[in-house]
Amino acid sequence: MSTKKGLGRGLESLFGFYEEDNSNQNITNNTPKEKVVDKSVSELDINKLYPNPNQPRKYFDDDALQELANSIKIHGVIQPIIVNKEEGDKYLIIAGERRWRASRIAGLSSVPVVIKNYTEKQVKEVSLIENLQREDLNPIEAARAIKQLMEEYNFTQEAVADRIGKSRPNITNTLRLLTLYPDVIKMVEDGRLSSGHARALVVVEDTNQQIRLAKNACDGKMSVRDLEKAVKNYLNPAKKPVSKVAEQSLELKELIADMQRVFATKVSAIGNDNKGRIYIDYYSRDDLDRLADMIELLKKKEITLADLRNYNKRNKD
């Protein structure tokens, strides 16, 4: 099956899933046969409508609502609000809560609606899928809505992907955002981190490091690609190059051993027969003076190897 999906079935097809006169029908993973949607639109008192408490979208941007309200004042509500008939004269909003909120700000007393008669379970599913199809949830809200669909309706990731017109990998990656630590999830919910940033952080298991990287990237301080590089560097730190120890000949090793015996101190060499350094250690000012005196005697050629050994013995004692 190809992973490429369309934009979803659309609201009319989605609402056509459910027979309005079958209030006890259970929702399954099999898509019911679609029927012609009742397109009749009614006008209802805006105060008779109330929002769905199971609405996955919890945040409504005030500025965006005001812009929509201004548009509604001029053009009215172009797309009807979908509602479900409840007890008495109340109607539960299935789709269009944002338009309802904006209409109240605009001062409307009534709004156009399409009235449905769904079961509670059907209302939940339609509300979840409708929001996911519109793609106006933040990434965490979308992940929670997908998880709710899977848990309450026993949907597989493939079934959810098919219903909302997404690829299965997209569903998997969205669900993984719920494994982020609470502080990071809050940054995503507040819009300080994008879904791309969040996906890059999922692989960081250490709490402190995940939060550190998130803070470094939030509020546009790092692009998604830059954060991906930072995560990669954290997970696979560059190893310091190991300097190759030069191979030393037997003659050079013997020379170093002879110098240690002559100078009666530690002597070491770095390099090989062609190039390198020789280090002679001293441990006090007296030790340095002893070595200096020995060099002076060698320069004057007034001392034998036996004399050097006796000199060292006397000065060390």
Buried (B, 14 or more C-beta within 10 A) or exposed (E): EEEEBEEBBEBEEBBBBBBBEEEEBEBEEEEEEBEEBEEEEEEBEBEBBBBBEBBBBEEEEEEEBEEBBEBBBEEEBEEBBBBBBBEEEEBBBBBBBBBBBBBBBBEBEBBBBBBBBBBEBBBBBBBBBBBBBBEBBBBBBBBBBBBBBBEBBEBEBEBBBBBBBBBBEBBEBBBBBBEBBEEBBBBBBEEBBBBEBBBBBBBBEEEEBBBBBBBEBBEEEBEBEBBBEBBEEBEEEEEEEEEEEBEBEEEBEEBBEEBBEBBBBEBEBEBEEEEEEEEEEBEEEEBEEBBEEBEEBEEEEEBEEEEBEEBBEEBEE
